[in-house]
Amino acid sequence: MLRFIVVRIGGMVPLLLVITASVFLLGQYGAGDLAMTLTMRLNDNQFDQQLYDTMVHKLHQDESPLARFGLFVTDAVHGDFGVSYVLPGTPDIGRMIAASLPISLQLGLVAMMMVVAVGVPLGVLAAAARNSFPDYIVVGGSTVLSSVPPFVLAPIALVALVAELHVIPTVSTGWHGMFSRETVLPAAILACGPMLGIVRYTRASVVDVLSQEYVRAARARGLAESQVITRHIVKNSMTPVLTVMGISMARLLSGSIFVEAVFGVQGLGNVAVTAFQSGDIQTVAACTLVTALIVMLSNLLVDLLYGMLDPRVRISA
C-alpha cells in the first residue's frame, strides 16, 4: 500500500507541472505588459523609461517565459507564490490562498455531503423501483438539475426561492461558517451539478448487485428488506460510486467559481476570478496549481477507500 501511494504521488508531479505550465505560459502571452501597467500606475500615468526598466527587471520580464516559469515553480516548492502586483495592496498570494482555500473546501464539503445524502438514497430508490414512475422521476429530475450550469441556476434560485416564494427569508453575501443557514443555498446549487452522476451510478450499481446470488440468499434466510439493502446491497454497490465522487470533487471546485461570485463568498474561486479579470497570471497559476493538487489527492483518497469497501481490491494490490 505504501508503495502504491508513493508511486501515485510521484505520478502527480509531472501532471501538476503540465497543468500549471499551460496556464502560466499561455498567460504570459495574453496578459499584456505588466511592467508598463505598473510604470504608468506608479508615475501618474506618465511613462518613465528608467522606472519601466526597473519594473521589467523586478518582474523578470527580461528573461524568457520558460525561465520565469522555472522561478515560479522553484519558489512554489518552497511555499512562496510571490506577491500580486496587480491586485490592490500587492497582497501575498500564498496568504490569499491560505485564507480563501478553507472556505472553498468547506463549501465543497457541504455540497458533497448533500450529494451523497440525497443522490445515493435516490439512486437506491430508482434501482428498487426500476422502469417505473418513481425511477423516471428520479432520473429525469436529476438530469434537469445537472443540465443547468451553476451561473444560471444560482440567480434563478435567488429570484424564485428568496424573492418570489420566500422559502428562504433572506440570503446575505459573504461566508458565515460551514453550518450556517446562509451556506445551505450556495451548497445546494453547487451540489446539483454532480447529482446526476451519483444517482445514475448508484442506480446501475444497485441493479447489478440485486441480481447477485448472495442477495437472493440473504432474502431466502428471511432477512428484512431493509437489512438486505443496508448490509448487502448498499455497501457492495458503493465502489463504482466512489469513482464518481472523486470526479465530482473536481466539478465542485470548478463550479464554486460561479457560486462564490454570485453569493459573494470569498473563497479560492472568487480569488481566481478576480485575478483572471485583472490579468494577474501568477495568482491564477497558483490557484490552478493548488486546485489541481486537491483534485489529485481526492482521487488518491478514493482509490484508497476502494480497499475498505471491497477486499478483492486489496488482494489484487
C-alpha positions, 0 to 999 in steps of 0.5 A, a space after each residue: 500500500 505504501 508503495 502504491 501511494 508513493 508511486 501515485 504521488 510521484 505520478 502527480 508531479 509531472 501532471 501538476 507541472 503540465 497543468 500549471 505550465 499551460 496556464 502560466 505560459 499561455 498567460 504570459 502571452 495574453 496578459 499584456 505588459 505588466 511592467 508598463 501597467 505598473 510604470 504608468 500606475 506608479 508615475 501618474 500615468 506618465 511613462 518613465 523609461 528608467 522606472 519601466 526598466 526597473 519594473 521589467 527587471 523586478 518582474 523578470 520580464 527580461 528573461 524568457 517565459 520558460 525561465 520565469 516559469 522555472 522561478 515560479 515553480 522553484 519558489 512554489 516548492 518552497 511555499 512562496 507564490 510571490 506577491 500580486 502586483 496587480 491586485 490592490 495592496 500587492 497582497 501575498 498570494 500564498 496568504 490569499 490562498 491560505 485564507 480563501 482555500 478553507 472556505 472553498 473546501 468547506 463549501 465543497 464539503 457541504 455540497 458533497 455531503 448533500 450529494 451523497 445524502 440525497 443522490 445515493 438514497 435516490 439512486 437506491 430508490 430508482 434501482 428498487 423501483 426500476 422502469 417505473 414512475 418513481 425511477 423516471 422521476 428520479 432520473 429525469 429530475 436529476 438530469 434537469 438539475 445537472 443540465 443547468 450550469 451553476 451561473 444560471 441556476 444560482 440567480 434563478 434560485 435567488 429570484 424564485 426561492 428568496 424573492 418570489 416564494 420566500 422559502 428562504 427569508 433572506 440570503 446575505 453575501 459573504 461566508 458565515 461558517 460551514 453550518 450556517 443557514 446562509 451556506 445551505 443555498 450556495 451548497 445546494 446549487 453547487 451540489 446539483 451539478 454532480 447529482 446526476 452522476 451519483 444517482 445514475 451510478 448508484 442506480 446501475 450499481 444497485 441493479 447489478 448487485 440485486 441480481 447477485 446470488 448472495 442477495 437472493 440468499 440473504 432474502 431466502 434466510 428471511 432477512 428484512 428488506 431493509 437489512 438486505 439493502 443496508 448490509 448487502 446491497 448498499 455497501 457492495 454497490 458503493 465502489 463504482 460510486 466512489 469513482 464518481 465522487 472523486 470526479 465530482 470533487 473536481 466539478 465542485 471546485 470548478 463550479 464554486 467559481 460561479 457560486 462564490 461570485 454570485 453569493 459573494 463568498 470569498 473563497 479560492 474561486 472568487 480569488 481566481 476570478 478576480 485575478 483572471 479579470 485583472 490579468 494577474 497570471 501568477 495568482 491564477 497559476 497558483 490557484 490552478 496549481 493548488 486546485 489541481 493538487 486537491 483534485 489529485 489527492 481526492 482521487 488518491 483518497 478514493 482509490 484508497 477507500 476502494 480497499 475498505 469497501 471491497 477486499 478483492 481490491 486489496 488482494 489484487 494490490 
